[in-house]
């Protein structure tokens, strides 16, 4: 019986925000699932794939909670969570962010309430942090976020006809005014703060950048996910995480993307292969 479990999420369609549709996120989720099976020892039964209408906040959080509970009970030794969608911000409500706002990730049922994002229909970085902090130290958690984490990285190169930033601004001028003056900061990830011993985080861009939803080789993908999958496959997973990161960022730069992919993990994980 496998001791591995993965959740791959890809969202192109947003029920309450059809004008913010993306085109490459479902492809990302399917590519990630394929990589897990081909290179990382997962079977199809080990992988849950949630796309578009399936990928509500409730469904995503329920799957993650089940994975974490399985890890706590000793059922799983390796968890993978990939998420391709829009990113946004919400104002920090519990005082744990020095810059007073939280990163947030958009499920298909993203909705607003009283000029802010409805907390019942959005996923905040605090929630992921609280979940993954419960995972025992002997369980490896690998997280892939192909979303944007702020709006300050919008540049002309990312607005070419075949590229779209994976970012939705807060839903009202008041909400924008609350977070936009606070966006300049370096990379910081709530996901890994207390669970640093066993959590590996891959992010498609820096906190002050956008990630691209782009047409590449005739189909749409997240630029980060596309080049990450391509380089891992080219190396047959015989490449360390740090080398893989270098290769992906070289590909992004060579193809004129402004985003810079990030890797947060303990030093010992940087020098080893995945899995």
RODO-2510 file (C-alpha; in nm, 4 decimals, decimal comma):
residues 275
     n   res          X          Y          Z
     1     x     0,0000     0,0000     0,0000
     2     x     0,1363     0,3418    -0,0967
     3     x     0,2452     0,5885     0,1694
     4     x     0,2082     0,8848    -0,0675
     5     x    -0,0793     1,1247    -0,1266
     6     x    -0,1179     1,4228    -0,3583
     7     x    -0,3741     1,6896    -0,4375
     8     x    -0,3383     1,8665    -0,7745
     9     x    -0,5656     2,1672    -0,8258
    10     x    -0,6125     2,3668    -1,1457
    11     x    -0,8726     2,6413    -1,1869
    12     x    -0,9448     2,8233    -1,5125
    13     x    -1,3094     2,9123    -1,4447
    14     x    -1,4387     3,1257    -1,1569
    15     x    -1,8101     3,0963    -1,0904
    16     x    -1,8642     3,4541    -0,9751
    17     x    -1,5874     3,6158    -1,1827
    18     x    -1,6133     3,4847    -1,5402
    19     x    -1,4166     3,7801    -1,6717
    20     x    -1,1097     3,6604    -1,4819
    21     x    -1,0915     3,3191    -1,6503
    22     x    -0,7503     3,1637    -1,7092
    23     x    -0,6469     2,9052    -1,9688
    24     x    -0,3482     2,7087    -1,8416
    25     x    -0,4287     2,6030    -1,4867
    26     x    -0,6126     2,2788    -1,5633
    27     x    -0,3230     2,1777    -1,7885
    28     x    -0,0867     2,2508    -1,4989
    29     x    -0,2773     2,0220    -1,2629
    30     x    -0,2840     1,7392    -1,5137
    31     x     0,0856     1,7801    -1,5913
    32     x     0,1731     1,7697    -1,2230
    33     x    -0,0321     1,4549    -1,1734
    34     x     0,1473     1,2936    -1,4675
    35     x     0,4898     1,3848    -1,3273
    36     x     0,4005     1,2380    -0,9881
    37     x     0,3085     0,9071    -1,1506
    38     x     0,5974     0,8897    -1,3959
    39     x     0,8868     1,0112    -1,1819
    40     x     0,7929     1,0206    -0,8132
    41     x     0,6390     0,6843    -0,7363
    42     x     0,2738     0,7860    -0,7078
    43     x    -0,0046     0,5699    -0,8461
    44     x    -0,3219     0,7188    -0,9931
    45     x    -0,5040     0,6136    -0,6764
    46     x    -0,2643     0,8272    -0,4705
    47     x    -0,3575     1,1460    -0,6583
    48     x    -0,6719     1,3565    -0,6263
    49     x    -0,7261     1,5934    -0,9185
    50     x    -0,9625     1,8888    -0,8647
    51     x    -1,0296     2,1158    -1,1606
    52     x    -1,2664     2,4066    -1,2238
    53     x    -1,6135     2,3403    -1,0734
    54     x    -1,4752     2,0641    -0,8489
    55     x    -1,2176     2,2958    -0,6924
    56     x    -1,4265     2,4831    -0,4366
    57     x    -1,2705     2,6119    -0,1181
    58     x    -1,4583     2,3451     0,0800
    59     x    -1,3397     2,0612    -0,1444
    60     x    -0,9766     2,1765    -0,1449
    61     x    -0,9587     2,2274     0,2310
    62     x    -1,1348     1,8961     0,2999
    63     x    -0,8830     1,7087     0,0836
    64     x    -0,5883     1,8826     0,2503
    65     x    -0,7270     1,8112     0,5971
    66     x    -0,7659     1,4440     0,5047
    67     x    -0,4071     1,4322     0,3810
    68     x    -0,2746     1,5931     0,6985
    69     x    -0,4801     1,3601     0,9188
    70     x    -0,3440     1,0642     0,7240
    71     x     0,0101     1,1872     0,7812
    72     x    -0,0548     1,2319     1,1536
    73     x    -0,1860     0,8758     1,1791
    74     x     0,1227     0,7337     1,0054
    75     x    -0,0580     0,6492     0,6801
    76     x     0,1432     0,8911     0,4625
    77     x     0,5135     0,9755     0,4534
    78     x     0,5068     1,2105     0,1526
    79     x     0,2415     1,4719     0,0721
    80     x     0,2267     1,6872    -0,2418
    81     x    -0,0050     1,9829    -0,2996
    82     x    -0,0010     2,1711    -0,6301
    83     x    -0,2248     2,4725    -0,6864
    84     x    -0,2606     2,6674    -1,0121
    85     x    -0,5032     2,9577    -1,0080
    86     x    -0,5232     3,3283    -0,9356
    87     x    -0,3591     3,4821    -0,6314
    88     x    -0,4765     3,7912    -0,4436
    89     x    -0,4465     3,9629    -0,1044
    90     x    -0,6613     4,0103     0,2020
    91     x    -0,5967     4,2419     0,4926
    92     x    -0,4378     4,0656     0,7909
    93     x    -0,6983     4,0196     1,0655
    94     x    -0,4964     3,8516     1,3402
    95     x    -0,1930     4,0786     1,3624
    96     x     0,0666     3,8188     1,2586
    97     x     0,1842     3,9988     0,9439
    98     x     0,4257     4,2934     0,9838
    99     x     0,3013     4,4441     0,6574
   100     x    -0,0636     4,3927     0,7595
   101     x    -0,1848     4,1760     0,4716
   102     x    -0,2014     3,8065     0,3892
   103     x    -0,1460     3,6249     0,0638
   104     x    -0,4560     3,4446    -0,0574
   105     x    -0,5414     3,1872    -0,3216
   106     x    -0,8570     3,1753    -0,5324
   107     x    -1,0842     2,8687    -0,5507
   108     x    -1,3462     2,8372    -0,8235
   109     x    -1,6170     2,9739    -0,5889
   110     x    -1,4240     3,2925    -0,5064
   111     x    -1,6758     3,5503    -0,3849
   112     x    -1,6835     3,8909    -0,2255
   113     x    -1,8739     4,0168     0,0773
   114     x    -1,9062     4,3779     0,1887
   115     x    -1,6316     4,4938    -0,0474
   116     x    -1,3808     4,2298     0,0698
   117     x    -1,3130     3,8703    -0,0262
   118     x    -1,5553     3,6412     0,1547
   119     x    -1,3487     3,4262     0,3969
   120     x    -1,5788     3,1319     0,3216
   121     x    -1,4738     3,1417    -0,0433
   122     x    -1,1008     3,2083    -0,0403
   123     x    -0,7915     3,0302     0,0953
   124     x    -0,5529     3,2401     0,3057
   125     x    -0,1871     3,1551     0,3652
   126     x    -0,2519     3,1373     0,7411
   127     x    -0,4829     2,8408     0,6836
   128     x    -0,2230     2,6473     0,4856
   129     x     0,0377     2,7250     0,7490
   130     x    -0,1876     2,5949     1,0281
   131     x    -0,2574     2,2741     0,8373
   132     x     0,0994     2,1905     0,7392
   133     x     0,2342     2,2783     1,0838
   134     x     0,0425     1,9723     1,2121
   135     x     0,2362     1,7301     0,9906
   136     x     0,4896     1,5157     1,1803
   137     x     0,8556     1,5974     1,1197
   138     x     0,9183     1,2610     0,9525
   139     x     0,6649     1,3357     0,6768
   140     x     0,7844     1,5352     0,3760
   141     x     0,5435     1,7970     0,2389
   142     x     0,6061     1,9484    -0,1054
   143     x     0,3908     2,2462    -0,2104
   144     x     0,3743     2,4056    -0,5576
   145     x     0,1977     2,7407    -0,5944
   146     x     0,1657     2,8666    -0,9523
   147     x    -0,0199     3,1871    -0,8671
   148     x     0,0602     3,5555    -0,8296
   149     x     0,1226     3,6914    -0,4842
   150     x     0,0960     4,0654    -0,5443
   151     x     0,0128     4,3202    -0,8080
   152     x     0,3301     4,5277    -0,8143
   153     x     0,5060     4,3068    -1,0658
   154     x     0,2796     4,3902    -1,3598
   155     x     0,5038     4,4887    -1,6501
   156     x     0,4495     4,5255    -2,0232
   157     x     0,6233     4,1966    -2,0993
   158     x     0,3651     4,0126    -1,8872
   159     x     0,0796     4,1782    -2,0769
   160     x     0,1659     4,0424    -2,4201
   161     x    -0,1343     3,8908    -2,6059
   162     x    -0,0278     3,5352    -2,5249
   163     x     0,0363     3,6015    -2,1539
   164     x    -0,1931     3,6856    -1,8644
   165     x    -0,0995     3,7476    -1,5005
   166     x    -0,2517     3,5080    -1,2498
   167     x    -0,3691     3,7832    -1,0205
   168     x    -0,7070     3,9202    -0,9137
   169     x    -0,7109     4,2523    -0,7304
   170     x    -0,9168     4,2866    -0,4106
   171     x    -1,2845     4,3401    -0,4960
   172     x    -1,3325     4,7063    -0,4050
   173     x    -1,1398     5,0322    -0,4086
   174     x    -1,1452     5,0352    -0,0284
   175     x    -0,9954     4,6867    -0,0155
   176     x    -0,7317     4,7813    -0,2737
   177     x    -0,6402     5,0935    -0,0811
   178     x    -0,6010     4,8783     0,2288
   179     x    -0,3381     4,6494     0,0769
   180     x    -0,1797     4,8184    -0,2247
   181     x     0,0393     5,0643    -0,0282
   182     x     0,1825     4,7696     0,1638
   183     x     0,2939     4,5443    -0,1191
   184     x     0,6669     4,6080    -0,1386
   185     x     0,8392     4,3276     0,0505
   186     x     1,0778     4,0399     0,0012
   187     x     0,9895     3,6735    -0,0185
   188     x     0,8128     3,5499     0,2912
   189     x     0,5941     3,2457     0,3154
   190     x     0,3569     3,1754     0,6004
   191     x     0,3211     2,8230     0,4635
   192     x     0,6637     2,7192     0,5914
   193     x     0,7251     2,9294     0,9022
   194     x     0,6685     2,6756     1,1801
   195     x     0,6920     2,3636     0,9674
   196     x     1,0337     2,4417     0,8227
   197     x     1,1802     2,0993     0,9054
   198     x     0,9653     1,9095     0,6590
   199     x     0,7952     2,1518     0,4181
   200     x     0,9340     2,2290     0,0728
   201     x     0,7686     2,5231    -0,1019
   202     x     0,7989     2,5995    -0,4718
   203     x     0,6542     2,9360    -0,5740
   204     x     0,6143     3,0553    -0,9312
   205     x     0,7327     3,4077    -0,8496
   206     x     0,8498     3,6429    -0,5779
   207     x     0,5946     3,8041    -0,3479
   208     x     0,6138     4,1291    -0,5438
   209     x     0,5696     3,9669    -0,8859
   210     x     0,3038     3,8085    -1,1005
   211     x     0,3221     3,4630    -1,2561
   212     x     0,2232     3,4131    -1,6183
   213     x    -0,0586     3,2121    -1,7688
   214     x     0,0979     3,1719    -2,1130
   215     x     0,0637     3,0100    -2,4525
   216     x     0,3684     2,7862    -2,4943
   217     x     0,4179     2,5378    -2,7770
   218     x     0,0575     2,5821    -2,8887
   219     x    -0,1207     2,5293    -2,5550
   220     x    -0,1661     2,7282    -2,2348
   221     x     0,0251     2,6572    -1,9136
   222     x     0,1626     2,8323    -1,6132
   223     x     0,5091     2,9340    -1,7298
   224     x     0,6650     2,8067    -1,4059
   225     x     0,4855     2,4716    -1,4143
   226     x     0,5653     2,4182    -1,7824
   227     x     0,9391     2,4713    -1,7443
   228     x     0,9539     2,2871    -1,4100
   229     x     0,7932     1,9787    -1,5658
   230     x     1,0113     2,0033    -1,8768
   231     x     1,3366     2,0239    -1,6831
   232     x     1,2446     1,7470    -1,4393
   233     x     1,1528     1,5183    -1,7292
   234     x     1,4701     1,6047    -1,9218
   235     x     1,6766     1,5029    -1,6183
   236     x     1,4602     1,1976    -1,5440
   237     x     1,4407     1,3370    -1,1877
   238     x     1,8162     1,2963    -1,1529
   239     x     1,8611     1,6590    -1,0529
   240     x     1,8686     1,8308    -0,7142
   241     x     1,6016     2,0814    -0,6205
   242     x     1,8519     2,3669    -0,6291
   243     x     1,9722     2,2709    -0,9782
   244     x     1,6139     2,2301    -1,0953
   245     x     1,5352     2,5800    -0,9707
   246     x     1,8332     2,7224    -1,1616
   247     x     1,7238     2,5511    -1,4814
   248     x     1,3638     2,6723    -1,4487
   249     x     1,4697     3,0323    -1,3847
   250     x     1,7095     3,0176    -1,6794
   251     x     1,4188     2,9058    -1,8995
   252     x     1,1933     3,1828    -1,7679
   253     x     1,4592     3,4454    -1,8295
   254     x     1,5451     3,3169    -2,1761
   255     x     1,1795     3,3404    -2,2737
   256     x     1,1400     3,6950    -2,1405
   257     x     0,9273     3,6275    -1,8344
   258     x     0,9807     3,8738    -1,5510
   259     x     0,8903     3,6280    -1,2753
   260     x     1,1621     3,4560    -1,0714
   261     x     1,0653     3,1179    -0,9261
   262     x     1,1428     3,0578    -0,5592
   263     x     1,2319     2,7566    -0,3473
   264     x     1,2003     2,7534     0,0303
   265     x     1,3214     2,4450     0,2138
   266     x     1,5877     2,3247     0,4560
   267     x     1,9417     2,3153     0,3156
   268     x     1,9483     1,9338     0,3141
   269     x     1,6449     1,9262     0,0836
   270     x     1,7990     2,1686    -0,1639
   271     x     2,0766     1,9269    -0,2498
   272     x     1,8576     1,6184    -0,2968
   273     x     1,6237     1,4983    -0,5690
   274     x     1,2476     1,5044    -0,5295
   275     x     1,0578     1,2279    -0,3567
***
